[in-house]
Amino acid sequence: MTDPSEDTAGSDHPDAFRTVAGPGEAAFEIRGSEFVGYVGPANTVAEAEAFVEQIRDRHADATHNVPAYRAPAVETGGSGPSDGSAAMLREYQSDDGEPSGSAGDPALNVLVQQELRNVVAVVTRYYGGTNLGVGGLARAYSRAVKDAIDDAGVVETVPHERFAVTVEYDDSGNVRDLIESADVEFDADYDADVSFEIRAPIEQAAALRDRIRSATSGRARIDY
């Protein structure tokens, strides 16, 4: 499987966008309150919401878990599910019990100001007994997201498409060679048959599927 951090495109690509290179985390304390910021890639709203729930479960005892994300609201582009720029971008945030405008908006604003998309952030707060005020909270939540982004790193990438290929063992070697030569991300599952979960740039995906069909004389099952 290729390294997602290497999956970048030049800024001259018309559909290129900025996102985090991977998960990031940062923690600090202000006047007794502990803040822990998390960010991660999210190619769909469902992935973003799953990330938020994961952090909430991890910090179920926290005073607040403040989410913010910018993720494609629908899966479009090409013939199958996509994390492409053609999808409608949904922006979401919640103060999760903090004073209105003190937490969710500052967290989301960092993602907007840094022009990041397909990204989710959650800031966990353990209250330390001293009120920070709306301004102090806004600065803390912004800092937590910024620091987590710094930890994750930022990359520029292009819209991708996901699809699955299932073949019998006799065809699996040729198909794997084709996928590896295309230099795209994939996972392989060797069971009764062999299944490949593939994530490829939209502009390459259709041609790759055609090559797989040709190499297997149409025996490959391709699902979106």
C-alpha positions in Angstrom: 0.0 0.0 0.0 1.5 3.4 -0.9 2.2 6.0 1.6 -0.6 8.7 1.6 1.9 11.4 2.4 3.4 10.8 -1.0 0.0 11.1 -2.7 0.4 14.8 -3.6 -0.2 16.9 -6.7 1.2 20.1 -7.9 -0.6 23.4 -7.3 -1.2 23.7 -11.0 -3.7 20.8 -11.0 -7.2 22.3 -11.4 -8.7 20.1 -8.7 -5.9 20.0 -6.2 -6.8 20.8 -2.6 -5.0 21.0 0.8 -5.6 18.5 3.5 -3.8 17.0 6.5 -1.2 14.3 5.8 -2.5 12.1 8.5 -3.7 12.1 12.1 -2.3 14.8 14.4 -2.5 15.5 18.1 -1.5 18.3 20.5 -2.0 19.0 24.2 -1.5 21.9 26.5 -2.8 23.4 29.8 -4.3 26.9 30.4 -5.1 28.0 34.0 -5.8 24.4 35.1 -7.8 23.4 32.0 -6.3 20.7 29.8 -6.9 21.0 26.1 -6.2 18.1 23.6 -6.5 18.8 19.9 -7.0 16.0 17.3 -7.2 16.2 13.5 -7.4 13.6 10.9 -8.3 13.0 7.2 -12.1 12.6 6.4 -13.1 11.9 2.8 -16.8 11.7 3.6 -19.1 13.2 6.3 -19.5 9.6 7.6 -15.7 9.3 8.2 -15.7 12.7 9.9 -18.5 11.8 12.2 -16.9 8.4 13.0 -13.7 10.2 14.0 -15.7 12.6 16.3 -17.4 9.6 18.0 -14.0 7.8 18.4 -12.6 10.8 20.3 -15.8 11.2 22.3 -15.5 7.6 23.4 -11.8 8.0 24.2 -12.5 11.0 26.4 -16.0 10.1 27.7 -15.1 11.7 31.0 -14.0 15.1 29.5 -16.0 18.3 30.1 -16.3 19.0 26.4 -15.4 17.4 23.1 -15.8 20.1 20.5 -16.0 18.9 16.8 -15.4 20.7 13.5 -15.0 19.4 10.0 -15.0 20.2 6.3 -15.9 17.0 4.4 -17.7 16.0 1.2 -21.4 15.6 1.9 -22.0 13.3 -1.0 -19.9 10.7 -2.8 -19.6 11.7 -6.5 -17.2 11.8 -9.3 -16.3 9.2 -11.9 -18.2 5.9 -11.6 -17.9 5.3 -7.9 -17.5 6.7 -4.5 -15.1 9.7 -4.4 -13.3 12.0 -2.1 -13.2 14.5 -5.0 -13.8 18.2 -5.1 -16.9 17.7 -7.2 -18.7 16.6 -4.0 -20.6 19.2 -2.0 -18.4 20.3 0.9 -20.2 20.3 4.3 -18.9 22.5 7.1 -19.9 21.5 10.6 -19.1 22.7 14.1 -20.5 22.5 17.6 -19.7 24.3 20.9 -20.6 21.1 22.8 -21.8 23.0 25.8 -19.2 25.8 25.8 -20.6 29.4 25.5 -22.0 30.2 22.1 -19.3 31.0 19.5 -16.4 30.3 21.9 -15.3 26.8 20.7 -16.8 25.3 17.5 -16.6 28.4 15.4 -12.9 29.1 16.3 -12.0 25.5 15.6 -13.8 25.5 12.2 -12.3 28.9 11.3 -8.8 27.4 11.6 -9.7 24.8 8.9 -11.2 27.5 6.7 -8.3 30.0 7.1 -5.8 27.3 6.3 -7.9 26.3 3.3 -8.1 22.6 4.4 -10.8 20.3 3.3 -11.5 16.6 3.8 -10.5 17.1 7.4 -12.0 16.7 10.8 -10.9 18.2 14.2 -12.0 17.5 17.8 -10.8 19.5 20.8 -11.2 17.8 24.2 -11.3 20.0 27.3 -11.0 19.0 30.9 -12.2 21.9 33.0 -9.7 23.1 35.6 -11.9 25.2 37.8 -11.1 28.6 36.3 -13.3 30.3 33.7 -11.4 31.5 30.7 -14.1 33.8 29.2 -15.3 33.7 25.6 -12.1 35.2 24.2 -9.8 32.9 26.2 -11.8 29.9 25.1 -11.7 30.9 21.5 -7.9 31.3 21.6 -7.5 28.0 23.3 -9.7 26.0 20.9 -8.0 27.7 17.9 -4.6 26.9 19.2 -5.5 23.3 19.9 -6.6 22.8 16.2 -3.6 24.7 14.8 -1.1 22.7 16.9 -2.7 19.4 15.9 -2.5 20.4 12.2 1.2 21.3 12.7 1.7 17.8 14.2 -0.2 16.1 11.3 1.4 18.1 8.5 -0.4 19.4 5.4 -0.3 18.0 1.9 -1.8 19.0 -1.5 -3.7 16.2 -3.2 -6.3 15.6 -5.9 -9.7 14.0 -5.9 -9.7 10.2 -5.6 -12.1 7.4 -6.3 -12.6 4.2 -4.4 -13.5 0.8 -5.8 -13.1 -2.9 -5.1 -11.8 -5.7 -7.4 -12.4 -9.4 -6.6 -10.6 -12.1 -8.6 -9.8 -15.8 -8.3 -6.3 -16.7 -7.2 -5.2 -17.5 -10.7 -5.7 -13.9 -11.7 -4.6 -12.2 -8.5 -0.9 -12.0 -9.4 -1.5 -10.1 -12.6 -4.0 -7.8 -11.0 -1.7 -7.0 -8.1 1.1 -6.2 -10.6 -1.2 -3.8 -12.5 -2.3 -2.0 -9.3 1.3 -1.7 -8.0 2.5 -0.4 -11.4 -0.3 2.2 -11.3 1.2 3.5 -8.0 -2.1 3.8 -6.2 -3.2 3.0 -2.7 -4.7 -0.4 -2.1 -5.4 -3.1 0.5 -5.5 -6.8 -0.4 -7.5 -9.5 1.3 -6.7 -13.1 0.5 -9.6 -15.4 1.3 -11.6 -17.8 -0.9 -11.0 -15.2 -3.6 -8.7 -12.2 -3.6 -10.2 -8.8 -3.0 -8.4 -5.5 -3.6 -9.7 -2.2 -2.1 -8.3 0.5 -4.3 -8.1 4.3 -4.0 -7.0 6.0 -7.2 -7.0 9.5 -8.6 -10.2 10.0 -10.5 -8.4 10.8 -13.7 -6.6 7.4 -13.6 -9.3 5.2 -12.1 -11.3 4.3 -15.3 -8.2 3.4 -17.2 -7.0 1.2 -14.4 -10.3 -0.7 -14.3 -10.2 -1.2 -18.0 -6.7 -2.7 -17.7 -7.9 -5.0 -15.0 -10.8 -6.2 -17.0 -8.6 -6.8 -20.0 -5.9 -8.6 -18.0 -8.5 -11.0 -16.6 -10.6 -11.3 -19.8 -13.5 -9.8 -17.9 -13.4 -12.3 -15.0 -12.7 -9.6 -12.4 -15.7 -8.3 -10.4 -15.5 -4.6 -9.9 -17.7 -3.0 -7.2 -18.1 0.7 -6.3 
